[in-house]
């Protein structure tokens, strides 16, 4: 039977643009993984790895015009947004190169023998080594930053792990182009092109996570798809780490004092955040707790005005559009749910932004309104009007894990007076990133960043953004009583590589 074609599709029209590949067979997946595994030794030198990452960033930047043009044709995200995302991706690659050069991620610890300790301490030296080949599952909504050249790929390569990427079907043409750019960068440093493999097709993705040479996996996508792969990773004869980002509601709590103080600004800010990128951000605020009464009414009016002025937009594909339209309609039909601005189809290929309101009491106990506590991908949010603090706590107690949680406080509350601290204590267990008087859309690439959260936001406690994302692809090894001549250079007494380390209990830099 002939392999299924992989088509590039224009989401603005729903029409096929061109065939860019065919879905990979099990044999082709095997070949890609084995080629990646064969490239492991070429990544062993940290200097080479760092140079490769910087060259990859340079090559992506040099190809910017072509890459952005193809990305826009396949995603309809627009040149401005895509140019910024590509710049972010290049910055991320260079940031990981700096981390590789510095070497702190290796976690070097040296303990000389100490017979006076109880029990005695032998000669012990510990650092981290790469796991092996990493399977990367691309996301639809960030064709650069969470796709072939994105955070999973960059952090895995930085750790010394080759990758095989399962391309997302919403941007297969871009995936092919970017993979070629990365391979070209690898060749400039005598790294085999197999260091970045690429496969297409649903079955290929399943075969990939099951392959015995795959040592770990990174995924960004739906709860359903991510959970299936997570279960497959755990069911292998040798289970592997699966770092999945699956879904998030990203709750926001607006205190009555905050709504009284700046209802218009909060409403406008919420509108901008929930409609950014046509509501296709993983950190879009999907549930907002707003006080009942005049202060909350002012916020809802501001939100209504701002959302009403938002143009219809194109989602990443027509399947997502259909799911959005159906999901909104199902939610809007629930008792006591109102639509101040009705979201839904904006045209044959577009959707219009909107929001729903519901009494918070409807969400505080289990029932048919539980659907409102599930993520709806697209430009919609749910505003739950609460009567008192008990209702806020009741709703929050029913939420699953999230990537973010946001609280909007008054100036007095932010200064430590009133309910601010107590509210932060309530939302912190729900999310990996907690914001005050901001909006969650926008995830900075920074050392202190954490992009993850309790399940189902992610399947592990790790982050997929920021420097510590590299830790997902490493494991510690301790050497005991190994002669100096046989030790890895990173663990020798003289510290010949000049690495940050802890030597006999003292941190050295």
C-alpha positions in Angstrom: 0.0 0.0 0.0 1.3 3.4 -0.9 2.4 5.7 1.9 -0.2 8.4 2.8 0.8 11.9 1.4 1.4 14.8 3.7 -0.2 18.0 2.5 0.5 21.6 3.4 -2.9 23.3 3.8 -3.8 26.9 3.8 -6.0 27.5 6.9 -7.4 30.7 5.4 -9.1 28.7 2.6 -8.9 25.1 3.7 -7.3 24.2 0.4 -4.3 22.1 -0.1 -1.1 24.0 -1.0 1.3 21.2 -1.9 2.4 17.8 -1.0 5.6 18.1 1.1 6.2 14.5 2.3 4.7 11.1 3.0 3.9 9.6 6.3 6.8 7.6 7.7 6.6 3.9 7.9 7.8 1.9 10.9 11.0 1.1 9.1 11.6 4.8 8.3 11.0 5.7 12.0 13.5 3.1 12.9 16.0 4.5 10.5 15.6 8.0 11.8 16.0 6.9 15.4 19.1 4.8 14.6 20.6 7.7 12.6 20.1 10.0 15.6 21.6 7.5 18.0 24.7 7.2 15.7 25.1 11.0 16.1 25.4 10.9 19.9 29.2 10.8 20.0 29.4 14.0 17.8 27.6 15.9 20.6 29.9 14.7 23.3 32.1 17.8 23.2 30.4 20.7 24.9 32.3 23.3 22.8 31.0 21.7 19.6 27.5 21.6 21.0 27.5 25.2 21.9 28.9 26.2 18.6 26.2 24.1 16.8 23.4 25.8 18.7 24.7 29.3 17.8 25.1 28.3 14.2 21.6 26.9 14.2 20.3 30.3 15.4 22.3 32.1 12.8 21.1 29.9 10.0 17.5 30.3 11.1 17.8 34.0 11.2 19.4 34.0 7.7 16.5 32.1 6.4 13.9 34.3 8.1 12.0 35.7 5.1 11.4 32.2 3.6 10.6 30.6 6.9 8.1 33.3 8.0 6.4 33.3 4.6 5.9 29.5 4.7 4.9 29.6 8.4 2.2 32.2 7.6 0.9 30.3 4.7 0.4 27.2 6.9 -0.7 28.8 10.1 -2.3 32.2 9.3 -0.5 33.6 12.4 0.8 36.6 10.5 4.3 37.8 9.6 4.6 40.1 12.7 3.8 37.4 15.2 5.9 34.8 13.4 8.9 37.1 13.0 8.9 37.7 16.7 8.5 34.0 17.5 11.4 33.2 15.3 13.5 35.8 17.1 12.5 34.2 20.4 13.5 30.8 19.1 16.9 32.0 17.9 17.5 33.7 21.3 16.5 30.4 23.0 19.1 28.5 21.0 21.8 31.0 21.9 20.8 31.0 25.6 21.2 27.2 25.7 24.6 27.6 24.1 25.6 29.9 26.9 24.4 27.3 29.4 26.4 24.6 27.8 29.5 26.8 27.8 29.1 27.6 31.5 28.6 24.0 32.5 26.7 24.5 35.7 23.9 22.2 34.4 26.3 19.2 34.8 25.9 19.5 38.6 29.5 18.5 39.3 30.0 17.4 43.0 33.3 16.0 44.3 33.7 14.4 47.7 37.2 13.2 48.8 37.4 10.3 51.3 36.5 11.2 54.9 37.1 8.4 57.4 35.9 10.6 60.3 32.3 10.8 58.9 29.6 8.4 60.1 29.4 6.3 58.1 32.8 7.0 56.4 32.6 8.7 53.0 34.6 7.1 50.1 35.9 9.0 47.1 32.7 10.0 45.3 32.3 12.2 42.2 28.9 13.0 40.6 27.7 14.7 37.5 25.0 14.4 34.9 25.1 12.6 31.5 22.7 12.8 28.5 19.9 10.2 28.4 20.1 9.5 24.7 17.8 10.1 21.7 14.8 12.3 22.5 11.5 12.2 20.7 10.0 15.6 20.2 6.3 16.1 19.4 5.7 19.5 17.8 2.8 21.8 18.8 0.5 23.5 16.3 0.2 26.9 17.8 3.9 27.8 18.0 5.5 26.6 14.7 8.9 27.8 15.7 9.1 28.1 19.5 7.4 24.7 20.3 8.1 22.9 17.1 11.1 21.5 15.2 13.6 24.2 16.4 11.8 24.9 19.7 12.5 24.5 23.4 12.4 20.7 23.5 14.8 20.4 20.6 17.1 23.2 21.8 17.3 21.9 25.4 17.8 18.2 24.3 20.7 19.2 21.9 22.2 21.3 24.7 22.1 18.3 27.0 23.9 16.2 24.3 20.8 14.3 23.1 20.0 14.0 19.4 16.3 14.4 18.5 13.8 12.9 16.3 10.9 15.3 15.8 7.3 14.2 15.0 6.2 17.1 12.7 2.8 18.7 13.4 0.4 18.2 10.5 -0.6 21.9 10.6 2.9 23.1 9.3 4.6 20.2 7.6 6.2 22.3 4.9 7.8 24.6 7.5 8.9 21.6 9.5 10.8 20.2 6.5 12.5 23.5 5.8 13.5 24.1 9.4 14.9 20.5 9.7 17.1 21.2 6.7 18.3 24.4 8.3 19.3 22.6 11.5 21.0 19.8 9.6 23.0 22.4 7.6 24.1 23.9 10.9 25.1 20.5 12.2 27.2 19.8 9.1 29.2 22.9 9.6 30.5 21.3 12.8 31.0 17.8 11.4 27.9 16.6 13.2 25.9 14.0 11.3 22.7 15.2 9.8 20.8 12.5 11.7 21.3 14.5 14.8 17.9 16.1 13.9 15.5 13.5 12.5 12.0 14.3 11.2 9.0 12.1 10.7 5.4 12.7 9.7 2.2 10.9 10.5 0.1 9.8 13.5 1.3 6.2 13.4 4.9 7.4 13.1 4.4 9.3 16.4 3.2 6.1 18.1 6.1 4.1 16.7 8.5 6.8 17.8 7.6 6.7 21.5 7.8 2.9 21.5 11.2 2.6 19.8 13.8 1.0 22.2 16.5 3.6 21.4 14.3 6.5 22.4 15.3 7.5 25.9 12.8 10.3 26.6 10.0 12.3 25.0 8.8 15.9 25.0 5.2 16.7 24.0 3.0 19.8 23.6 -0.6 19.3 22.6 -4.0 18.0 23.8 -4.8 16.1 26.9 -6.2 13.2 24.8 -3.1 12.8 22.5 -0.6 13.5 25.3 -2.1 11.1 27.7 -2.1 8.3 25.0 1.6 8.8 24.4 2.3 9.2 28.1 0.7 5.8 28.7 2.6 4.3 25.8 5.9 5.6 27.3 5.1 4.0 30.6 3.9 0.7 29.1 7.2 0.1 27.3 9.3 -2.9 28.5 11.7 -0.1 29.6 9.6 2.9 30.5 11.0 6.3 29.6 10.4 9.9 31.0 7.6 11.6 29.1 7.5 15.4 29.6 4.1 16.4 28.3 2.2 19.7 28.3 -1.4 18.7 27.8 -3.8 21.5 28.6 -4.6 24.4 31.0 -7.5 26.6 32.0 -5.3 29.3 33.5 -7.7 30.7 36.1 -7.8 34.4 37.0 -9.3 35.8 40.3 -10.3 39.5 40.4 -10.8 40.7 43.9 -13.7 43.1 44.6 -11.2 45.8 45.6 -9.3 45.4 42.3 -12.5 45.6 40.3 -13.6 48.7 42.2 -10.2 50.3 41.6 -9.6 49.6 37.9 -12.4 47.7 36.3 -11.9 49.2 32.9 -8.2 48.4 32.8 -8.7 44.8 33.9 -11.5 44.3 31.4 -9.4 45.6 28.5 -6.3 43.6 29.6 -8.3 40.4 29.8 -9.7 41.0 26.3 -6.2 41.5 24.9 -4.9 38.3 26.7 -7.8 36.0 25.8 -7.9 37.0 22.1 -4.1 37.2 21.6 -3.2 34.9 18.7 -6.9 34.2 18.1 -7.0 32.6 21.6 -4.6 29.9 20.6 -2.0 30.3 23.4 -1.6 27.5 25.9 -1.7 30.1 28.7 -4.9 31.9 27.6 -7.0 32.8 30.6 -10.0 30.5 30.2 -11.8 31.1 33.5 -12.1 34.4 35.3 -13.7 34.9 38.7 -15.2 38.3 38.9 -17.3 39.7 41.8 -21.0 40.1 41.4 -22.3 43.7 41.8 -21.5 47.1 40.4 -17.7 46.7 40.4 -17.8 43.5 38.5 -20.4 44.9 36.2 -18.0 47.6 35.2 -15.3 45.0 34.4 -17.8 43.0 32.3 -18.8 46.2 30.4 -15.1 47.0 29.7 -14.5 43.4 28.5 -17.6 43.6 26.3 -16.5 46.8 24.6 -13.0 45.5 24.0 -13.9 42.1 22.7 -16.6 43.6 20.5 -13.9 45.6 18.7 -11.8 42.4 18.0 -11.8 41.3 14.4 -12.6 37.7 13.4 -9.6 35.5 13.0 -8.4 32.3 11.4 -7.6 29.3 13.6 -4.7 27.0 12.8 -6.9 24.5 10.9 -10.5 23.8 10.1 -10.8 20.9 12.6 -9.9 23.3 15.4 -12.4 25.8 14.0 -15.2 23.2 14.0 -14.2 22.1 17.6 -14.3 25.7 18.8 -17.7 26.4 17.3 -19.2 23.2 18.6 -17.5 23.6 22.1 -18.8 27.2 22.5 -22.3 26.3 21.4 -22.4 23.4 23.9 -21.2 25.6 26.7 -23.6 28.5 25.8 -26.6 26.1 26.0 -26.1 25.3 29.7 -28.6 26.8 32.2 -27.7 30.3 33.5 -25.0 30.8 31.0 -25.1 34.1 29.1 -23.1 35.4 26.1 -22.6 39.2 26.4 -20.5 38.8 23.2 -21.3 35.6 21.4 -18.2 33.7 20.2 -18.6 31.5 17.2 -18.2 31.4 13.4 -17.1 34.7 12.0 -17.3 33.5 8.4 -16.6 30.4 6.3 -13.0 30.2 7.5 -12.9 32.5 10.6 -14.1 32.7 14.1 -15.3 35.6 16.2 -14.1 36.2 19.8 -16.5 36.3 22.7 -17.1 35.3 26.3 -19.6 33.6 28.5 -20.8 34.4 32.0 -22.2 32.1 34.6 -22.9 32.4 38.4 -19.9 31.0 40.2 -22.2 28.9 42.4 -22.9 26.7 39.3 -19.2 25.8 39.2 -18.6 25.2 42.9 -20.2 21.7 42.9 -20.1 18.9 40.5 -22.6 18.9 37.7 -23.4 19.7 34.0 -21.5 23.0 34.3 -18.2 21.1 34.7 -17.7 21.6 30.9 -17.0 25.2 31.7 -13.9 24.0 33.7 -12.4 22.4 30.6 -10.1 24.3 28.2 -11.8 25.5 25.0 -9.1 26.3 22.4 -9.8 29.6 20.7 -10.9 33.2 21.5 -13.3 32.6 24.4 -13.2 32.8 28.1 -15.7 32.1 30.9 -16.5 34.8 33.4 -17.8 33.3 36.7 -19.5 35.9 38.9 -19.0 35.2 42.6 -20.9 36.5 45.6 -18.3 35.9 48.3 -14.9 34.4 49.1 -16.4 31.0 49.9 -17.6 30.7 46.3 -14.1 31.7 45.0 -12.5 29.0 47.1 -15.2 26.5 46.1 -14.6 27.0 42.4 -10.8 26.9 42.8 -11.0 23.7 44.8 -12.5 22.0 41.8 -9.9 23.0 39.3 -7.3 20.6 37.8 -3.6 21.6 37.5 -2.7 24.6 35.4 0.3 26.2 33.8 -0.6 29.6 35.3 -2.9 31.2 37.9 -3.4 35.0 38.1 -4.8 37.3 40.8 -5.8 40.9 40.1 -5.4 42.9 43.3 -5.9 46.4 44.4 -3.0 48.6 45.3 -3.6 48.1 48.9 -3.9 44.3 48.6 -0.7 44.2 46.5 1.0 46.1 49.3 0.2 43.3 51.8 -3.1 44.6 53.2 -6.3 42.6 52.9 -6.8 39.3 51.1 -3.8 39.3 48.7 -1.5 36.9 50.6 -4.3 34.5 51.4 -5.4 34.4 47.8 -1.9 33.7 46.6 -1.7 30.8 49.1 -4.9 29.3 47.6 -3.8 29.5 43.9 -0.2 28.5 44.3 -1.0 24.8 44.5 -2.9 25.0 41.3 -0.2 26.2 38.9 3.5 26.4 37.9 3.5 30.2 37.4 1.6 32.6 39.6 1.0 36.2 38.4 -0.2 39.3 40.2 -1.7 42.2 38.3 -0.5 40.8 34.9 -1.7 38.5 32.2 -0.3 35.0 31.6 0.0 35.2 27.8 3.7 35.5 27.0 6.3 33.1 28.4 9.7 34.8 28.8 12.8 32.7 28.0 14.6 33.3 31.3 16.6 31.4 33.9 13.8 31.8 36.5 11.0 30.8 34.2 8.8 27.8 34.9 6.4 26.6 32.1 4.7 23.6 33.6 2.3 22.7 36.4 0.3 20.0 38.1 -1.4 17.4 35.9 -3.0 17.7 33.4 -1.0 20.9 32.7 2.1 18.8 32.5 3.0 15.2 33.2 6.1 16.0 35.2 7.4 18.7 37.5 9.8 20.1 34.9 9.7 23.2 32.8 9.8 23.3 29.0 10.9 26.9 28.9 14.0 28.5 30.5 17.4 27.2 31.3 16.4 24.4 33.6 14.5 22.7 30.7 17.8 21.0 30.0 17.5 18.9 33.2 14.8 16.8 31.6 17.3 15.1 29.3 20.0 14.3 31.9 20.6 11.7 34.6 23.1 11.8 37.4 26.0 9.3 37.7 28.3 8.9 40.7 31.8 7.4 40.4 33.2 5.8 43.6 36.8 5.0 44.0 37.7 5.5 40.4 41.3 6.3 39.7 42.0 9.9 38.5 43.3 8.7 35.2 40.0 6.9 34.4 37.6 9.7 35.5 35.8 12.0 33.1 37.6 15.3 32.8 34.7 17.0 34.4 35.3 15.2 37.7 39.1 15.4 38.0 40.6 17.2 41.0 42.3 20.0 39.2 39.0 21.0 37.5 40.8 21.1 34.1 37.6 22.3 32.4 37.0 25.2 34.9 33.4 24.0 35.7 31.2 25.4 38.5 31.2 22.6 41.1 30.8 21.7 44.7 34.2 20.5 46.0 34.3 18.8 49.4 31.2 20.8 50.4 32.4 24.1 49.1 30.7 25.7 46.1 33.3 26.8 43.5 32.7 29.0 40.5 
